[in-house]
Amino acid sequence: MKLVVFGLTISSSWGNGHATLLRALFRQLIARGYYIIFFEHDVPYYAAHRDLHELPGGKLVFYSSWEEAISTARHELSDADAAMVTSYCPDGIAASELIGASSALRVFYDMDTPVTLSKLRAGEPLTYIDSRGLGEFDLVLSFTGGGALTALQEELGARKVAPLYGSVDLDLYHPVAAQEQYRAAFSYLGTYAADRQPALERLFIEPARRLPEQRFAIGGAQYPAEFPWAPNIFFQRHLAPAEHAAFFCSSRLTLNVTRDTMRSMGWCPSGRLFEASACGVPMVSDTWDGLDEFFTPGDEILTAQTTDDALNALQLSNAELSRIAAAARERTLTEHTAQRRSEQLEEFFVTARQSEAVAA
């Protein structure tokens, strides 16, 4: 099966969550017999931090302008079985028009649904959806479930919707030996975001201040100079995905903090949850509707809303934390791998094809 994708980037994991997730998903699809062509607008920001230069078993097409890409894109679509546009694709609207003129199954994958809906409601323009909405797509997938699926139908005209959540690449995320430079009692891995900062203050920075004898570690990009560091918070500038497992496995506990737009909508599991759990590291997360559909609070994950909640988690015994981590890892290996998501995506494709055949 040939799948053509127009997206943000898979060549650079710097400051975005799309690349790692799509790489793992594509690798699993390729193993299932798919041939994938990914079109990426070549921009200096990602080019300067590129950590993938080709798509093994598929093709990675860089283009400097949409006009330059049209001829190649039209050629690749001529015999494609399915074509997909993802959110934040800088040429998503034009790519959608090109897909609409092809015979391929037309798919939109919103990996940022709460942000999409928030901007739509605020009247802000999007580079990947125009006034026509999503009604011309045969299938609309969403990184976020729950009420987001209804909103995509009611507010953007999507005809068939399904959740395709994040997942974990088991080739990268698994238990490894701890490394001294990443050692910490509590860690947090994530790109800086202003709307995560209040929760990060409560659940990470204030606990660090109250436990000055313990070491805390943050890894990520785009942190400002005025970030409220404490003497016992150690910072690791952007970590390549190959270093994530060591970062997770070098800490006793790791924290997940959800962006406001995602938390308010719920059913929004960050890929970090699946990655950390696959590494066998116990997790603390802020709370949001639908969390218990992915991990059982108290048994597979610890939840925290206040500083005291985070401190209580840090005071648990090693035996209790190991029990929770083992249960979460088992859940992830069963339900949240890239292989499982590739199987679900293939099922969605088959169902959408059948629906289109019946409609015809």
DRENTORRO-104910 format. One record per residue (C-alpha): x, z, y; residue number from 1. Coordinates in nm, 3 decimals, m for minus. Example, Ala and Ser with C-alpha at 12.3 -4.5 7.8 and 13.67 -1.06 7.14 Angstrom:
<recs>
@c1->1.230 | c3->0.780 | c2->m0.450 | pos->1 $
@c1->1.367 | c3->0.714 | c2->m0.106 | pos->2 $
</recs>
This chain:
<recs>
@c1->0.000 | c3->0.000 | c2->0.000 | pos->1 $
@c1->0.133 | c3->m0.092 | c2->0.343 | pos->2 $
@c1->0.078 | c3->0.155 | c2->0.627 | pos->3 $
@c1->0.171 | c3->0.077 | c2->0.989 | pos->4 $
@c1->0.197 | c3->0.375 | c2->1.223 | pos->5 $
@c1->0.228 | c3->0.395 | c2->1.603 | pos->6 $
@c1->0.333 | c3->0.744 | c2->1.712 | pos->7 $
@c1->0.534 | c3->0.966 | c2->1.943 | pos->8 $
@c1->0.863 | c3->1.001 | c2->1.755 | pos->9 $
@c1->1.001 | c3->1.065 | c2->1.410 | pos->10 $
@c1->1.361 | c3->0.991 | c2->1.510 | pos->11 $
@c1->1.404 | c3->1.317 | c2->1.705 | pos->12 $
@c1->1.288 | c3->1.668 | c2->1.619 | pos->13 $
@c1->1.389 | c3->1.792 | c2->1.964 | pos->14 $
@c1->1.107 | c3->1.978 | c2->2.139 | pos->15 $
@c1->0.822 | c3->1.837 | c2->1.931 | pos->16 $
@c1->0.650 | c3->1.926 | c2->1.607 | pos->17 $
@c1->0.549 | c3->1.574 | c2->1.503 | pos->18 $
@c1->0.881 | c3->1.453 | c2->1.366 | pos->19 $
@c1->0.945 | c3->1.700 | c2->1.085 | pos->20 $
@c1->0.585 | c3->1.691 | c2->0.964 | pos->21 $
@c1->0.560 | c3->1.312 | c2->0.962 | pos->22 $
@c1->0.898 | c3->1.268 | c2->0.795 | pos->23 $
@c1->0.793 | c3->1.483 | c2->0.502 | pos->24 $
@c1->0.449 | c3->1.325 | c2->0.477 | pos->25 $
@c1->0.594 | c3->0.973 | c2->0.487 | pos->26 $
@c1->0.855 | c3->1.055 | c2->0.225 | pos->27 $
@c1->0.583 | c3->1.172 | c2->m0.012 | pos->28 $
@c1->0.370 | c3->0.866 | c2->0.057 | pos->29 $
@c1->0.667 | c3->0.638 | c2->m0.004 | pos->30 $
@c1->0.724 | c3->0.816 | c2->m0.335 | pos->31 $
@c1->0.362 | c3->0.732 | c2->m0.419 | pos->32 $
@c1->0.428 | c3->0.362 | c2->m0.363 | pos->33 $
@c1->0.352 | c3->0.320 | c2->0.007 | pos->34 $
@c1->0.555 | c3->0.101 | c2->0.241 | pos->35 $
@c1->0.551 | c3->0.252 | c2->0.590 | pos->36 $
@c1->0.649 | c3->0.095 | c2->0.922 | pos->37 $
@c1->0.673 | c3->0.337 | c2->1.215 | pos->38 $
@c1->0.677 | c3->0.204 | c2->1.573 | pos->39 $
@c1->0.850 | c3->0.434 | c2->1.823 | pos->40 $
@c1->0.894 | c3->0.377 | c2->2.196 | pos->41 $
@c1->1.268 | c3->0.421 | c2->2.250 | pos->42 $
@c1->1.307 | c3->0.666 | c2->2.540 | pos->43 $
@c1->1.626 | c3->0.837 | c2->2.664 | pos->44 $
@c1->1.499 | c3->1.190 | c2->2.604 | pos->45 $
@c1->1.455 | c3->1.143 | c2->2.230 | pos->46 $
@c1->1.742 | c3->0.897 | c2->2.193 | pos->47 $
@c1->1.982 | c3->1.162 | c2->2.325 | pos->48 $
@c1->1.871 | c3->1.403 | c2->2.052 | pos->49 $
@c1->1.812 | c3->1.163 | c2->1.765 | pos->50 $
@c1->1.857 | c3->1.310 | c2->1.417 | pos->51 $
@c1->1.696 | c3->1.028 | c2->1.214 | pos->52 $
@c1->1.803 | c3->0.666 | c2->1.251 | pos->53 $
@c1->1.617 | c3->0.496 | c2->0.967 | pos->54 $
@c1->1.319 | c3->0.558 | c2->0.741 | pos->55 $
@c1->1.437 | c3->0.541 | c2->0.378 | pos->56 $
@c1->1.197 | c3->0.326 | c2->0.179 | pos->57 $
@c1->1.023 | c3->0.212 | c2->0.496 | pos->58 $
@c1->1.110 | c3->0.077 | c2->0.839 | pos->59 $
@c1->1.163 | c3->0.248 | c2->1.175 | pos->60 $
@c1->1.104 | c3->0.008 | c2->1.464 | pos->61 $
@c1->1.232 | c3->0.104 | c2->1.810 | pos->62 $
@c1->1.106 | c3->m0.085 | c2->2.114 | pos->63 $
@c1->1.183 | c3->m0.050 | c2->2.484 | pos->64 $
@c1->0.849 | c3->m0.183 | c2->2.611 | pos->65 $
@c1->0.511 | c3->m0.255 | c2->2.455 | pos->66 $
@c1->0.543 | c3->m0.622 | c2->2.548 | pos->67 $
@c1->0.858 | c3->m0.633 | c2->2.338 | pos->68 $
@c1->0.677 | c3->m0.474 | c2->2.041 | pos->69 $
@c1->0.356 | c3->m0.679 | c2->2.033 | pos->70 $
@c1->0.482 | c3->m0.974 | c2->1.831 | pos->71 $
@c1->0.646 | c3->m0.757 | c2->1.563 | pos->72 $
@c1->0.349 | c3->m0.521 | c2->1.552 | pos->73 $
@c1->0.102 | c3->m0.805 | c2->1.511 | pos->74 $
@c1->0.314 | c3->m0.950 | c2->1.228 | pos->75 $
@c1->0.334 | c3->m0.616 | c2->1.044 | pos->76 $
@c1->m0.042 | c3->m0.561 | c2->1.083 | pos->77 $
@c1->m0.125 | c3->m0.903 | c2->0.939 | pos->78 $
@c1->m0.091 | c3->m0.779 | c2->0.581 | pos->79 $
@c1->m0.128 | c3->m0.402 | c2->0.633 | pos->80 $
@c1->m0.375 | c3->m0.206 | c2->0.422 | pos->81 $
@c1->m0.404 | c3->0.071 | c2->0.681 | pos->82 $
@c1->m0.288 | c3->0.125 | c2->1.038 | pos->83 $
@c1->m0.263 | c3->0.456 | c2->1.223 | pos->84 $
@c1->m0.225 | c3->0.570 | c2->1.582 | pos->85 $
@c1->m0.121 | c3->0.931 | c2->1.643 | pos->86 $
@c1->m0.182 | c3->1.151 | c2->1.944 | pos->87 $
@c1->0.079 | c3->1.141 | c2->2.220 | pos->88 $
@c1->0.174 | c3->0.787 | c2->2.124 | pos->89 $
@c1->0.281 | c3->0.654 | c2->2.467 | pos->90 $
@c1->0.127 | c3->0.312 | c2->2.391 | pos->91 $
@c1->m0.162 | c3->0.443 | c2->2.184 | pos->92 $
@c1->m0.437 | c3->0.265 | c2->2.374 | pos->93 $
@c1->m0.271 | c3->m0.075 | c2->2.344 | pos->94 $
@c1->m0.183 | c3->m0.009 | c2->1.980 | pos->95 $
@c1->m0.545 | c3->0.082 | c2->1.907 | pos->96 $
@c1->m0.660 | c3->m0.250 | c2->2.051 | pos->97 $
@c1->m0.411 | c3->m0.434 | c2->1.830 | pos->98 $
@c1->m0.525 | c3->m0.242 | c2->1.522 | pos->99 $
@c1->m0.886 | c3->m0.320 | c2->1.605 | pos->100 $
@c1->m0.813 | c3->m0.691 | c2->1.581 | pos->101 $
@c1->m0.660 | c3->m0.656 | c2->1.233 | pos->102 $
@c1->m0.822 | c3->m0.625 | c2->0.891 | pos->103 $
@c1->m0.643 | c3->m0.296 | c2->0.816 | pos->104 $
@c1->m0.822 | c3->0.035 | c2->0.773 | pos->105 $
@c1->m0.818 | c3->0.179 | c2->1.126 | pos->106 $
@c1->m0.702 | c3->0.542 | c2->1.139 | pos->107 $
@c1->m0.641 | c3->0.785 | c2->1.425 | pos->108 $
@c1->m0.449 | c3->1.107 | c2->1.357 | pos->109 $
@c1->m0.482 | c3->1.369 | c2->1.629 | pos->110 $
@c1->m0.197 | c3->1.612 | c2->1.576 | pos->111 $
@c1->m0.287 | c3->1.787 | c2->1.903 | pos->112 $
@c1->m0.667 | c3->1.804 | c2->1.893 | pos->113 $
@c1->m0.713 | c3->2.115 | c2->2.112 | pos->114 $
@c1->m0.489 | c3->1.962 | c2->2.379 | pos->115 $
@c1->m0.673 | c3->1.630 | c2->2.355 | pos->116 $
@c1->m1.012 | c3->1.795 | c2->2.399 | pos->117 $
@c1->m0.890 | c3->2.024 | c2->2.676 | pos->118 $
@c1->m0.756 | c3->1.729 | c2->2.878 | pos->119 $
@c1->m1.067 | c3->1.525 | c2->2.808 | pos->120 $
@c1->m1.291 | c3->1.803 | c2->2.936 | pos->121 $
@c1->m1.074 | c3->1.842 | c2->3.245 | pos->122 $
@c1->m1.099 | c3->1.471 | c2->3.319 | pos->123 $
@c1->m0.726 | c3->1.416 | c2->3.271 | pos->124 $
@c1->m0.608 | c3->1.075 | c2->3.148 | pos->125 $
@c1->m0.458 | c3->1.032 | c2->2.801 | pos->126 $
@c1->m0.203 | c3->0.773 | c2->2.691 | pos->127 $
@c1->m0.359 | c3->0.742 | c2->2.347 | pos->128 $
@c1->m0.739 | c3->0.746 | c2->2.401 | pos->129 $
@c1->m0.933 | c3->0.562 | c2->2.670 | pos->130 $
@c1->m1.298 | c3->0.566 | c2->2.778 | pos->131 $
@c1->m1.407 | c3->0.404 | c2->2.451 | pos->132 $
@c1->m1.317 | c3->0.720 | c2->2.261 | pos->133 $
@c1->m1.260 | c3->0.706 | c2->1.886 | pos->134 $
@c1->m1.573 | c3->0.528 | c2->1.767 | pos->135 $
@c1->m1.389 | c3->0.210 | c2->1.669 | pos->136 $
@c1->m1.174 | c3->0.388 | c2->1.410 | pos->137 $
@c1->m1.279 | c3->0.394 | c2->1.046 | pos->138 $
@c1->m1.125 | c3->0.739 | c2->0.997 | pos->139 $
@c1->m1.021 | c3->1.013 | c2->1.240 | pos->140 $
@c1->m0.791 | c3->1.284 | c2->1.109 | pos->141 $
@c1->m0.728 | c3->1.612 | c2->1.287 | pos->142 $
@c1->m0.443 | c3->1.863 | c2->1.266 | pos->143 $
@c1->m0.708 | c3->2.121 | c2->1.362 | pos->144 $
@c1->m1.024 | c3->2.195 | c2->1.166 | pos->145 $
@c1->m1.336 | c3->2.398 | c2->1.236 | pos->146 $
@c1->m1.521 | c3->2.315 | c2->1.555 | pos->147 $
@c1->m1.258 | c3->2.058 | c2->1.651 | pos->148 $
@c1->m1.401 | c3->1.818 | c2->1.395 | pos->149 $
@c1->m1.749 | c3->1.843 | c2->1.546 | pos->150 $
@c1->m1.608 | c3->1.797 | c2->1.896 | pos->151 $
@c1->m1.425 | c3->1.480 | c2->1.794 | pos->152 $
@c1->m1.758 | c3->1.340 | c2->1.676 | pos->153 $
@c1->m1.976 | c3->1.459 | c2->1.962 | pos->154 $
@c1->m1.735 | c3->1.410 | c2->2.252 | pos->155 $
@c1->m1.523 | c3->1.117 | c2->2.138 | pos->156 $
@c1->m1.762 | c3->0.933 | c2->1.907 | pos->157 $
@c1->m1.557 | c3->0.961 | c2->1.589 | pos->158 $
@c1->m1.766 | c3->0.834 | c2->1.296 | pos->159 $
@c1->m1.580 | c3->0.986 | c2->1.002 | pos->160 $
@c1->m1.356 | c3->1.290 | c2->1.052 | pos->161 $
@c1->m1.143 | c3->1.503 | c2->0.820 | pos->162 $
@c1->m0.878 | c3->1.773 | c2->0.865 | pos->163 $
@c1->m0.521 | c3->1.688 | c2->0.773 | pos->164 $
@c1->m0.333 | c3->2.010 | c2->0.843 | pos->165 $
@c1->0.038 | c3->2.063 | c2->0.876 | pos->166 $
@c1->0.252 | c3->2.113 | c2->0.569 | pos->167 $
@c1->0.603 | c3->2.198 | c2->0.456 | pos->168 $
@c1->0.890 | c3->1.983 | c2->0.336 | pos->169 $
@c1->1.021 | c3->2.166 | c2->0.030 | pos->170 $
@c1->1.347 | c3->1.971 | c2->0.045 | pos->171 $
@c1->1.426 | c3->2.151 | c2->0.370 | pos->172 $
@c1->1.236 | c3->2.479 | c2->0.342 | pos->173 $
@c1->1.319 | c3->2.707 | c2->0.050 | pos->174 $
@c1->1.504 | c3->3.037 | c2->0.002 | pos->175 $
@c1->1.871 | c3->3.014 | c2->0.102 | pos->176 $
@c1->2.150 | c3->3.263 | c2->0.166 | pos->177 $
@c1->2.135 | c3->3.456 | c2->0.493 | pos->178 $
@c1->2.387 | c3->3.363 | c2->0.762 | pos->179 $
@c1->2.543 | c3->3.622 | c2->0.988 | pos->180 $
@c1->2.491 | c3->3.426 | c2->1.312 | pos->181 $
@c1->2.115 | c3->3.423 | c2->1.250 | pos->182 $
@c1->2.083 | c3->3.779 | c2->1.118 | pos->183 $
@c1->1.788 | c3->3.970 | c2->1.269 | pos->184 $
@c1->1.525 | c3->4.232 | c2->1.198 | pos->185 $
@c1->1.269 | c3->4.002 | c2->1.362 | pos->186 $
@c1->1.291 | c3->3.631 | c2->1.447 | pos->187 $
@c1->1.090 | c3->3.370 | c2->1.632 | pos->188 $
@c1->1.139 | c3->2.994 | c2->1.602 | pos->189 $
@c1->0.961 | c3->2.771 | c2->1.852 | pos->190 $
@c1->0.995 | c3->2.553 | c2->2.159 | pos->191 $
@c1->0.928 | c3->2.742 | c2->2.482 | pos->192 $
@c1->0.570 | c3->2.715 | c2->2.608 | pos->193 $
@c1->0.432 | c3->2.904 | c2->2.907 | pos->194 $
@c1->0.096 | c3->2.966 | c2->2.740 | pos->195 $
@c1->0.268 | c3->3.138 | c2->2.447 | pos->196 $
@c1->0.465 | c3->3.367 | c2->2.673 | pos->197 $
@c1->0.213 | c3->3.655 | c2->2.712 | pos->198 $
@c1->0.182 | c3->3.691 | c2->2.333 | pos->199 $
@c1->0.558 | c3->3.656 | c2->2.291 | pos->200 $
@c1->0.603 | c3->3.936 | c2->2.546 | pos->201 $
@c1->0.369 | c3->4.168 | c2->2.353 | pos->202 $
@c1->0.471 | c3->4.085 | c2->2.000 | pos->203 $
@c1->0.843 | c3->4.016 | c2->2.030 | pos->204 $
@c1->1.009 | c3->4.104 | c2->2.360 | pos->205 $
@c1->0.853 | c3->4.449 | c2->2.406 | pos->206 $
@c1->0.927 | c3->4.548 | c2->2.042 | pos->207 $
@c1->1.288 | c3->4.443 | c2->2.107 | pos->208 $
@c1->1.299 | c3->4.669 | c2->2.411 | pos->209 $
@c1->1.160 | c3->4.961 | c2->2.211 | pos->210 $
@c1->1.403 | c3->4.907 | c2->1.924 | pos->211 $
@c1->1.734 | c3->4.851 | c2->2.106 | pos->212 $
@c1->1.936 | c3->4.929 | c2->1.795 | pos->213 $
@c1->1.783 | c3->4.639 | c2->1.603 | pos->214 $
@c1->1.874 | c3->4.272 | c2->1.640 | pos->215 $
@c1->1.610 | c3->4.013 | c2->1.736 | pos->216 $
@c1->1.664 | c3->3.635 | c2->1.729 | pos->217 $
@c1->1.493 | c3->3.341 | c2->1.901 | pos->218 $
@c1->1.558 | c3->2.977 | c2->1.816 | pos->219 $
@c1->1.422 | c3->2.684 | c2->2.014 | pos->220 $
@c1->1.450 | c3->2.445 | c2->2.304 | pos->221 $
@c1->1.352 | c3->2.442 | c2->2.672 | pos->222 $
@c1->1.380 | c3->2.818 | c2->2.739 | pos->223 $
@c1->1.417 | c3->2.881 | c2->3.116 | pos->224 $
@c1->1.698 | c3->3.084 | c2->3.270 | pos->225 $
@c1->1.444 | c3->3.340 | c2->3.392 | pos->226 $
@c1->1.320 | c3->3.416 | c2->3.039 | pos->227 $
@c1->1.304 | c3->3.799 | c2->3.005 | pos->228 $
@c1->1.592 | c3->3.843 | c2->2.764 | pos->229 $
@c1->1.686 | c3->4.187 | c2->2.632 | pos->230 $
@c1->2.041 | c3->4.285 | c2->2.529 | pos->231 $
@c1->1.944 | c3->4.283 | c2->2.160 | pos->232 $
@c1->1.770 | c3->3.942 | c2->2.168 | pos->233 $
@c1->2.005 | c3->3.669 | c2->2.051 | pos->234 $
@c1->1.926 | c3->3.308 | c2->2.135 | pos->235 $
@c1->1.995 | c3->3.000 | c2->1.926 | pos->236 $
@c1->1.951 | c3->2.680 | c2->2.124 | pos->237 $
@c1->1.751 | c3->2.404 | c2->1.952 | pos->238 $
@c1->1.805 | c3->2.421 | c2->1.577 | pos->239 $
@c1->1.796 | c3->2.103 | c2->1.371 | pos->240 $
@c1->1.547 | c3->2.118 | c2->1.081 | pos->241 $
@c1->1.836 | c3->2.148 | c2->0.836 | pos->242 $
@c1->1.915 | c3->2.490 | c2->0.991 | pos->243 $
@c1->1.562 | c3->2.628 | c2->0.990 | pos->244 $
@c1->1.572 | c3->2.773 | c2->0.639 | pos->245 $
@c1->1.890 | c3->2.967 | c2->0.711 | pos->246 $
@c1->1.740 | c3->3.094 | c2->1.037 | pos->247 $
@c1->1.424 | c3->3.216 | c2->0.863 | pos->248 $
@c1->1.604 | c3->3.362 | c2->0.561 | pos->249 $
@c1->1.842 | c3->3.563 | c2->0.779 | pos->250 $
@c1->1.563 | c3->3.776 | c2->0.924 | pos->251 $
@c1->1.361 | c3->4.058 | c2->0.773 | pos->252 $
@c1->1.039 | c3->3.932 | c2->0.937 | pos->253 $
@c1->0.948 | c3->3.624 | c2->1.139 | pos->254 $
@c1->0.681 | c3->3.575 | c2->1.405 | pos->255 $
@c1->0.428 | c3->3.297 | c2->1.462 | pos->256 $
@c1->0.268 | c3->3.261 | c2->1.808 | pos->257 $
@c1->m0.007 | c3->3.004 | c2->1.866 | pos->258 $
@c1->m0.061 | c3->2.813 | c2->2.190 | pos->259 $
@c1->m0.373 | c3->2.914 | c2->2.386 | pos->260 $
@c1->m0.553 | c3->2.582 | c2->2.349 | pos->261 $
@c1->m0.508 | c3->2.590 | c2->1.972 | pos->262 $
@c1->m0.589 | c3->2.958 | c2->1.926 | pos->263 $
@c1->m0.912 | c3->2.927 | c2->2.126 | pos->264 $
@c1->m1.033 | c3->2.652 | c2->1.891 | pos->265 $
@c1->m0.913 | c3->2.812 | c2->1.566 | pos->266 $
@c1->m0.833 | c3->2.653 | c2->1.230 | pos->267 $
@c1->m0.494 | c3->2.561 | c2->1.376 | pos->268 $
@c1->m0.212 | c3->2.654 | c2->1.137 | pos->269 $
@c1->0.132 | c3->2.593 | c2->1.282 | pos->270 $
@c1->0.377 | c3->2.421 | c2->1.053 | pos->271 $
@c1->0.601 | c3->2.724 | c2->1.109 | pos->272 $
@c1->0.368 | c3->2.932 | c2->0.891 | pos->273 $
@c1->0.414 | c3->2.700 | c2->0.595 | pos->274 $
@c1->0.787 | c3->2.662 | c2->0.657 | pos->275 $
@c1->0.862 | c3->3.034 | c2->0.680 | pos->276 $
@c1->0.649 | c3->3.119 | c2->0.379 | pos->277 $
@c1->0.815 | c3->2.846 | c2->0.170 | pos->278 $
@c1->1.146 | c3->3.015 | c2->0.255 | pos->279 $
@c1->1.014 | c3->3.341 | c2->0.114 | pos->280 $
@c1->1.015 | c3->3.523 | c2->0.448 | pos->281 $
@c1->0.732 | c3->3.764 | c2->0.541 | pos->282 $
@c1->0.533 | c3->3.652 | c2->0.843 | pos->283 $
@c1->0.362 | c3->3.818 | c2->1.138 | pos->284 $
@c1->0.110 | c3->3.604 | c2->1.326 | pos->285 $
@c1->m0.122 | c3->3.633 | c2->1.619 | pos->286 $
@c1->m0.486 | c3->3.602 | c2->1.516 | pos->287 $
@c1->m0.730 | c3->3.312 | c2->1.542 | pos->288 $
@c1->m1.049 | c3->3.200 | c2->1.372 | pos->289 $
@c1->m0.983 | c3->3.037 | c2->1.039 | pos->290 $
@c1->m0.646 | c3->3.199 | c2->0.971 | pos->291 $
@c1->m0.783 | c3->3.351 | c2->0.652 | pos->292 $
@c1->m0.851 | c3->3.003 | c2->0.511 | pos->293 $
@c1->m0.475 | c3->2.950 | c2->0.490 | pos->294 $
@c1->m0.335 | c3->3.298 | c2->0.423 | pos->295 $
@c1->m0.506 | c3->3.626 | c2->0.341 | pos->296 $
@c1->m0.428 | c3->3.886 | c2->0.611 | pos->297 $
@c1->m0.269 | c3->4.198 | c2->0.466 | pos->298 $
@c1->m0.190 | c3->4.031 | c2->0.135 | pos->299 $
@c1->m0.010 | c3->3.710 | c2->0.233 | pos->300 $
@c1->0.047 | c3->3.751 | c2->0.605 | pos->301 $
@c1->0.058 | c3->4.031 | c2->0.862 | pos->302 $
@c1->m0.141 | c3->3.993 | c2->1.184 | pos->303 $
@c1->m0.071 | c3->4.145 | c2->1.522 | pos->304 $
@c1->m0.250 | c3->4.156 | c2->1.856 | pos->305 $
@c1->m0.058 | c3->4.439 | c2->2.023 | pos->306 $
@c1->0.298 | c3->4.563 | c2->2.051 | pos->307 $
@c1->0.212 | c3->4.854 | c2->1.823 | pos->308 $
@c1->0.086 | c3->4.610 | c2->1.559 | pos->309 $
@c1->0.421 | c3->4.432 | c2->1.562 | pos->310 $
@c1->0.611 | c3->4.762 | c2->1.549 | pos->311 $
@c1->0.400 | c3->4.875 | c2->1.253 | pos->312 $
@c1->0.490 | c3->4.557 | c2->1.068 | pos->313 $
@c1->0.858 | c3->4.619 | c2->1.131 | pos->314 $
@c1->0.824 | c3->4.968 | c2->0.984 | pos->315 $
@c1->0.692 | c3->4.848 | c2->0.648 | pos->316 $
@c1->0.914 | c3->4.899 | c2->0.346 | pos->317 $
@c1->1.127 | c3->4.621 | c2->0.205 | pos->318 $
@c1->0.922 | c3->4.634 | c2->m0.114 | pos->319 $
@c1->0.594 | c3->4.579 | c2->0.074 | pos->320 $
@c1->0.738 | c3->4.297 | c2->0.280 | pos->321 $
@c1->0.876 | c3->4.131 | c2->m0.033 | pos->322 $
@c1->0.534 | c3->4.151 | c2->m0.199 | pos->323 $
@c1->0.364 | c3->3.986 | c2->0.099 | pos->324 $
@c1->0.631 | c3->3.716 | c2->0.123 | pos->325 $
@c1->0.605 | c3->3.632 | c2->m0.247 | pos->326 $
@c1->0.227 | c3->3.599 | c2->m0.229 | pos->327 $
@c1->0.248 | c3->3.373 | c2->0.078 | pos->328 $
@c1->0.511 | c3->3.153 | c2->m0.085 | pos->329 $
@c1->0.295 | c3->3.107 | c2->m0.393 | pos->330 $
@c1->m0.002 | c3->3.009 | c2->m0.174 | pos->331 $
@c1->0.206 | c3->2.759 | c2->0.021 | pos->332 $
@c1->0.358 | c3->2.597 | c2->m0.287 | pos->333 $
@c1->0.007 | c3->2.549 | c2->m0.426 | pos->334 $
@c1->m0.185 | c3->2.436 | c2->m0.116 | pos->335 $
@c1->0.036 | c3->2.352 | c2->0.180 | pos->336 $
@c1->0.315 | c3->2.118 | c2->0.073 | pos->337 $
@c1->0.378 | c3->1.769 | c2->0.206 | pos->338 $
@c1->0.305 | c3->1.641 | c2->m0.142 | pos->339 $
@c1->m0.040 | c3->1.799 | c2->m0.136 | pos->340 $
@c1->m0.111 | c3->1.654 | c2->0.211 | pos->341 $
@c1->m0.008 | c3->1.308 | c2->0.093 | pos->342 $
@c1->m0.256 | c3->1.338 | c2->m0.194 | pos->343 $
@c1->m0.529 | c3->1.444 | c2->0.049 | pos->344 $
@c1->m0.447 | c3->1.158 | c2->0.285 | pos->345 $
@c1->m0.469 | c3->0.907 | c2->0.002 | pos->346 $
@c1->m0.807 | c3->1.052 | c2->m0.097 | pos->347 $
@c1->m0.926 | c3->1.011 | c2->0.264 | pos->348 $
@c1->m0.809 | c3->0.649 | c2->0.267 | pos->349 $
@c1->m0.995 | c3->0.572 | c2->m0.055 | pos->350 $
@c1->m1.316 | c3->0.736 | c2->0.067 | pos->351 $
@c1->m1.298 | c3->0.559 | c2->0.404 | pos->352 $
@c1->m1.242 | c3->0.224 | c2->0.234 | pos->353 $
@c1->m1.544 | c3->0.281 | c2->0.011 | pos->354 $
@c1->m1.757 | c3->0.375 | c2->0.311 | pos->355 $
@c1->m1.655 | c3->0.059 | c2->0.495 | pos->356 $
@c1->m1.732 | c3->m0.153 | c2->0.188 | pos->357 $
@c1->m2.079 | c3->m0.002 | c2->0.158 | pos->358 $
@c1->m2.140 | c3->m0.054 | c2->0.532 | pos->359 $
@c1->m2.038 | c3->m0.418 | c2->0.503 | pos->360 $
</recs>
